[in-house]
Amino acid sequence: MRGLTMNTTHRTATDLQRIIRERVDNDYSHGLVAGLLFPDGGVRIVAYGDSGLGRPLDPDDVFEIGSITKVFTGTLLAEMAQRGEVALDEPVKTLVPAGVTVPARNGRTITLEDLATHTSGLPRLPENLAPAGESDPYVDYTPQQLYDFLSSYTLTRDVGAEFEYSNEGAGLLGHLLALRAGQSYADIVRERILAPLGMTSTAVEVTAPMRERFVQGHDGDGRAVAHWNFTTLAGAGGLRSTAADMLAFAAAGLDDIGMHALDSRMELAKVHTPVVLPAAVLERYAGEYAGPDGSVTLAGADGGLTADSPGLPPLRLLAIDNTTFFIKPDSALVTFELDDGGRVTGAVLEGGGAQIRFTKTR
């Protein structure tokens, strides 16, 4: 039953705070911001250390999220495929400008899915990446350089044969999706993903309000380094964000409303119509139930049930019929089990593709 666990929100956040303090105090990092997303939709963000802005780190500070950008690029590919604007198996050669050659091998051409899964055979970095300065290596890489690289590169392995992590491939994917949409990568990600999810502190180009919270980055040895700015290959690592925005993105990956906000064709979870059961019926379900993560106490209230677990907010269970209830607000189902004499012996929770069994203990 989602949220019915012995690990309380407070304890988890306290443990997280202890962990990041230990890392910072022992010079593993100048500072850390970490967030927790709880099943009831609540969040907890903790921050500790130096922001490099003349003050301690704040939970709302902005970071370069680097290669996590690739997750947004993959999400954009899925969204555009759902709309029918591209196909996962669409060859890259159909999206590049006229005159650009895309490498192939043994009759197999690179598809958008190959780019997303790092099985294209393209290298980690384009061989013609020659930045004017090492402190910001991607900023001056142009679309023409990308096209020149594609037209001249010879694959050393078959397409789809094996995984090889590729900033080149991910950056190319973001670039191609933007070309197909007739927008910049920054604009299409903002329009299709960030804006629908209310992620106002996430962008490729740092906005004025974000700049005041844009923390100083450091290398593995703790030395301050310049920010990286992605242009042509923005889909590989160009986004900047906050912990709160990242939690919103993570929640949308699990939440039907978030996915529906991105694409109205994505189905919402079933909405159940509650019925009010007599107190005598509810009374037989009252009592304690033992589950894999601890105990739950059920009590009848206002035509439904309340579920209490130590250290967590109560949950509301509303009846669909005499033996089946749903949990607000996520619509997970709880079906009570009865023996031949009509005595309640337990309950089964179904939600998120999983089943969890609870045994009535008293």
Summary of the structure (lengths in Angstrom):
residues: 362
radius of gyration: 25.5
end to end distance: 18.5
largest distance: 80.9
contacts: 1104
relative contact order: 0.14
helix: 30%
strand: 23%
